[in-house]
Amino acid sequence: MIHRWLLIALTAVFALALAGCSPILRFHGYAPDDGLLADIEVGRDTRETVAEKIGRPGLTGVMEGSAWYYVQSDWREEGWRPPVEIKREVVTISFDGGGRVSNIERFGLEQGEVVALSRRVTSPGLTSGTILRQLLSNFGQFNPAQMLGGR
């Protein structure tokens, strides 16, 4: 009888140990997908219509109204190891002086380098490159475990 309870207890401990090895995925922020961005017309939509279609962003450009930044970061936590960022995307919607959409760009982070994943540009130059690079590099310093009370 005691051996049976010991076997049940050891099985439960083993099952809990295996469950502790399962990765926990955490998602921070919001970046609209390409389907939602397809509804936005460059040169026609305004800040108000963009807000209606995909919502307001968590970040805006340094100059009032120059660009909106939608940032999404995906993290994986496994047991006692520190969280690892597995994906980061930034969607930048730039506005011209009249408040109309001038550029829509999606950036990712591949092997530590900023990569343009998609772009619908009306002007030839990128004006948000340095701000975007700072934004992406600063998010690498973010530790979600600190936000959740530490580990």
Residue frames relative to the residue before (quaternion, step in Angstrom):
aa qw qx qy qz dx dy dz
M 1.0000 0.0000 0.0000 0.0000 0.00 0.00 0.00
I 0.6671 0.4856 -0.2959 0.4813 3.61 0.95 -0.92
H 0.6324 0.5358 -0.3354 0.4477 3.58 1.01 -0.77
R 0.6282 0.5387 -0.3321 0.4526 3.56 1.06 -0.76
W 0.6718 0.4783 -0.2955 0.4823 3.62 0.93 -0.87
L 0.6197 0.5307 -0.3373 0.4697 3.57 1.07 -0.70
L 0.6463 0.5101 -0.3118 0.4742 3.59 1.00 -0.82
I 0.6460 0.5075 -0.3147 0.4755 3.62 0.97 -0.81
A 0.6586 0.5048 -0.3067 0.4663 3.61 0.94 -0.88
L 0.6684 0.4878 -0.3073 0.4699 3.62 0.91 -0.84
T 0.6243 0.5264 -0.3352 0.4699 3.59 1.05 -0.73
A 0.6534 0.5069 -0.3114 0.4682 3.60 0.97 -0.84
V 0.6483 0.5046 -0.3186 0.4728 3.61 0.94 -0.83
F 0.6494 0.5132 -0.3125 0.4661 3.59 0.96 -0.84
A 0.6513 0.5092 -0.3119 0.4683 3.60 0.97 -0.84
L 0.6507 0.5026 -0.3122 0.4758 3.61 0.98 -0.79
A 0.6373 0.5221 -0.3305 0.4604 3.59 1.00 -0.77
L 0.6527 0.4971 -0.3144 0.4775 3.59 0.99 -0.77
A 0.6423 0.5180 -0.3267 0.4609 3.60 0.99 -0.78
G 0.6339 0.5426 -0.3274 0.4432 3.59 1.07 -0.66
C 0.6485 0.5186 -0.3136 0.4606 3.58 1.20 -0.42
S 0.5177 0.6438 -0.4192 0.3765 3.60 1.22 -0.28
P 0.4446 -0.6977 0.4844 0.2845 3.59 -0.86 0.88
I 0.2550 -0.7207 0.6263 0.1529 3.53 -1.22 0.68
L 0.1868 -0.7831 0.5859 0.0926 3.57 -0.74 1.05
R 0.0716 -0.7779 0.6242 0.0109 3.55 -0.97 0.95
F 0.1710 -0.7844 0.5936 0.0553 3.52 -1.01 0.93
H 0.0760 -0.8024 0.5919 -0.0040 3.57 -0.75 1.09
G 0.8141 0.2513 -0.1925 0.4869 3.54 -0.97 0.85
Y 0.2976 -0.7343 0.5873 0.1655 3.51 -1.38 -0.15
A 0.0355 0.7473 -0.6625 0.0368 3.53 -0.98 0.97
P 0.4051 -0.7308 0.4872 0.2538 3.61 -0.56 1.11
D 0.4716 -0.6783 0.4853 0.2864 3.56 -1.09 0.73
D 0.7170 -0.4680 0.3097 0.4134 3.56 -1.31 0.25
G 0.5961 0.5758 -0.3606 0.4279 3.60 1.10 -0.61
L 0.6735 0.4674 -0.2864 0.4960 3.58 0.98 -0.85
L 0.6657 0.5086 -0.3089 0.4502 3.59 0.96 -0.82
A 0.5817 0.5915 -0.3725 0.4159 3.60 1.15 -0.53
D 0.6197 0.5548 -0.3350 0.4426 3.59 1.21 -0.49
I 0.6403 0.5130 -0.3247 0.4706 3.59 1.22 -0.35
E 0.2071 -0.7927 0.5659 0.0925 3.58 -0.76 1.07
V 0.4063 -0.7054 0.5346 0.2270 3.54 -0.74 1.15
G 0.8007 0.2576 -0.2193 0.4944 3.56 -0.90 0.99
R 0.7398 0.3827 -0.2205 0.5076 3.59 1.20 -0.31
D 0.7199 0.4374 -0.2615 0.4712 3.62 0.79 -0.97
T 0.2795 -0.7427 0.5901 0.1486 3.55 -1.25 0.61
R 0.7270 -0.3855 0.3112 0.4753 3.58 -1.31 -0.02
E 0.6692 0.5166 -0.3042 0.4389 3.57 0.92 -0.90
T 0.6953 0.4554 -0.2920 0.4732 3.61 0.87 -0.88
V 0.6003 0.5359 -0.3592 0.4727 3.61 1.11 -0.61
A 0.6472 0.5171 -0.3165 0.4620 3.59 0.95 -0.87
E 0.6506 0.5071 -0.3140 0.4701 3.60 1.02 -0.73
K 0.7180 0.4756 -0.2545 0.4398 3.57 0.94 -0.90
I 0.8421 0.0998 -0.0218 0.5295 3.61 0.85 -0.90
G 0.5751 -0.5977 0.3829 0.4067 3.61 1.23 -0.06
R 0.5561 -0.5951 0.4663 0.3453 3.53 -1.33 0.28
P 0.4755 -0.6904 0.4661 0.2829 3.60 -1.07 0.68
G 0.5629 -0.5746 0.4721 0.3605 3.50 -1.38 0.12
L 0.7790 0.2322 -0.1176 0.5704 3.60 1.20 -0.49
T 0.1114 -0.7635 0.6300 0.0881 3.54 -1.17 0.64
G 0.6653 -0.5210 0.3618 0.3938 3.56 -1.28 0.34
V 0.6784 -0.4948 0.3667 0.4006 3.52 -1.33 0.37
M 0.7198 0.3428 -0.2201 0.5621 3.56 0.95 -0.85
E 0.5945 -0.6166 0.3764 0.3531 3.58 -0.83 0.97
G 0.8710 0.0758 -0.0826 0.4783 3.54 -0.73 1.12
S 0.4350 0.7230 -0.4644 0.2690 3.62 1.17 0.07
A 0.7935 -0.1206 0.1028 0.5876 3.62 0.96 -0.77
W 0.2717 -0.7108 0.6219 0.1848 3.51 -1.31 0.46
Y 0.1602 -0.7882 0.5913 0.0584 3.56 -1.02 0.91
Y 0.1132 -0.7551 0.6444 0.0420 3.55 -0.83 1.08
V 0.0538 -0.8294 0.5553 -0.0298 3.58 -0.53 1.19
Q 0.0010 0.7822 -0.6227 0.0201 3.55 -0.95 0.95
S 0.0567 -0.7880 0.6129 -0.0150 3.52 -0.95 0.98
D 0.1432 -0.7823 0.6019 0.0723 3.60 -0.88 0.94
W 0.1037 -0.8090 0.5786 -0.0015 3.57 -0.84 1.06
R 0.1795 -0.7523 0.6230 0.1175 3.55 -1.22 0.61
E 0.1163 -0.7702 0.6260 0.0367 3.54 -0.97 1.00
E 0.0137 -0.7922 0.6100 -0.0133 3.55 -0.91 0.93
G 0.8522 -0.1448 0.0541 0.4998 3.53 -0.54 1.25
W 0.8290 -0.2021 0.1766 0.4906 3.54 -0.89 -0.99
R 0.5148 0.6606 -0.4139 0.3569 3.59 1.25 -0.23
P 0.5468 -0.6011 0.4514 0.3686 3.62 -1.12 0.52
P 0.6049 -0.5675 0.4024 0.3876 3.61 -1.12 0.55
V 0.1975 -0.7622 0.6091 0.0950 3.56 -1.16 0.74
E 0.3711 -0.7107 0.5517 0.2297 3.54 -0.89 0.97
I 0.1619 -0.8231 0.5408 0.0623 3.56 -0.68 1.11
K 0.8002 0.0180 -0.0103 0.5993 3.59 1.20 -0.35
R 0.0194 0.7722 -0.6349 0.0173 3.55 -1.14 0.76
E 0.0115 0.7858 -0.6178 0.0283 3.55 -0.94 0.94
V 0.0917 -0.7574 0.6446 0.0488 3.51 -1.17 0.75
V 0.1341 -0.7541 0.6391 0.0702 3.55 -0.88 1.01
T 0.1178 -0.7912 0.5995 0.0272 3.56 -0.76 1.10
I 0.0478 -0.7603 0.6475 0.0186 3.54 -0.87 1.01
S 0.1539 -0.8033 0.5737 0.0436 3.57 -0.51 1.24
F 0.2165 -0.7669 0.5948 0.1061 3.52 -1.20 0.69
D 0.4268 -0.6822 0.5271 0.2731 3.57 -1.12 0.66
G 0.7566 -0.3924 0.2757 0.4445 3.58 -1.30 -0.04
G 0.6898 0.4655 -0.2739 0.4821 3.60 1.15 -0.54
G 0.5677 -0.6332 0.3689 0.3751 3.58 1.27 0.10
R 0.5381 0.6054 -0.4123 0.4172 3.59 1.24 0.31
V 0.5987 -0.5726 0.4233 0.3668 3.57 -1.18 0.61
S 0.1163 -0.8045 0.5801 0.0524 3.57 -0.82 1.01
N 0.8010 0.0468 -0.0109 0.5967 3.63 1.08 -0.62
I 0.0558 -0.7360 0.6717 0.0632 3.53 -1.24 0.61
E 0.0601 0.8107 -0.5745 0.0957 3.58 -0.62 1.15
R 0.1579 -0.7491 0.6348 0.1049 3.55 -1.17 0.67
F 0.0784 -0.7950 0.6016 0.0042 3.54 -0.81 1.06
G 0.1241 -0.7630 0.6293 0.0798 3.53 -1.22 0.61
L 0.3780 -0.6894 0.5618 0.2574 3.52 -1.32 0.04
E 0.0110 0.8038 -0.5911 0.0652 3.56 -0.47 1.24
Q 0.8405 -0.1095 0.0241 0.5301 3.56 -0.61 1.17
G 0.7434 -0.4366 0.2149 0.4588 3.56 0.93 0.96
E 0.6658 0.4773 -0.3009 0.4881 3.61 1.26 -0.04
V 0.4654 -0.6532 0.5229 0.2887 3.56 -1.11 0.78
V 0.0413 -0.8032 0.5934 -0.0327 3.57 -0.78 1.08
A 0.3626 -0.7027 0.5655 0.2344 3.58 -0.94 0.90
L 0.2278 -0.7960 0.5500 0.1097 3.58 -0.61 1.15
S 0.7748 -0.1118 0.0615 0.6192 3.59 1.10 -0.65
R 0.0441 -0.8061 0.5895 -0.0263 3.54 -1.14 0.64
R 0.0071 -0.7334 0.6795 0.0187 3.56 -1.10 0.83
V 0.0342 0.8413 -0.5278 0.1113 3.55 -0.04 1.34
T 0.2542 -0.7604 0.5747 0.1638 3.57 -1.05 0.79
S 0.7303 0.3202 -0.2210 0.5615 3.58 1.18 -0.47
P 0.5833 -0.6409 0.3700 0.3349 3.62 -1.04 0.66
G 0.7561 0.3994 -0.2261 0.4666 3.62 1.02 -0.63
L 0.3801 -0.6771 0.5736 0.2608 3.53 -1.25 0.51
T 0.1906 -0.8060 0.5514 0.0997 3.57 -0.68 1.03
S 0.7187 0.4629 -0.2549 0.4520 3.58 1.17 -0.40
G 0.3236 0.8000 -0.4679 0.1908 3.60 1.22 0.18
T 0.7212 0.4307 -0.2823 0.4633 3.60 0.74 -0.93
I 0.6248 0.5156 -0.3490 0.4711 3.60 0.97 -0.71
L 0.6605 0.5125 -0.3041 0.4568 3.56 0.93 -0.91
R 0.6418 0.5140 -0.3310 0.4630 3.60 0.94 -0.79
Q 0.6470 0.5003 -0.3221 0.4768 3.60 0.98 -0.79
L 0.6393 0.5390 -0.3188 0.4462 3.55 0.97 -0.88
L 0.6936 0.4634 -0.2806 0.4749 3.58 0.84 -0.95
S 0.6781 0.4852 -0.3129 0.4548 3.61 0.89 -0.78
N 0.6428 0.5208 -0.3318 0.4532 3.62 1.03 -0.66
F 0.6420 0.5257 -0.3439 0.4397 3.59 1.01 -0.65
G 0.5678 0.5839 -0.3904 0.4292 3.58 1.16 -0.30
Q 0.6489 0.5154 -0.3047 0.4695 3.57 1.23 -0.44
F 0.5343 0.6473 -0.3901 0.3786 3.60 1.29 -0.29
N 0.0969 -0.7822 0.6143 0.0374 3.57 -0.94 0.92
P 0.3149 -0.7857 0.4940 0.1987 3.62 -0.28 1.18
A 0.5582 0.6009 -0.4042 0.4050 3.62 1.13 -0.46
Q 0.6256 0.5282 -0.3422 0.4610 3.59 1.07 -0.66
M 0.6508 0.5142 -0.3118 0.4636 3.57 1.07 -0.75
L 0.7190 0.4370 -0.2346 0.4869 3.57 1.13 -0.66
G 0.7005 -0.4847 0.2687 0.4497 3.58 1.18 0.40
G 0.5620 -0.6353 0.3704 0.3785 3.55 1.27 0.25
R 0.1856 -0.7674 0.6041 0.1082 3.49 -1.32 0.35
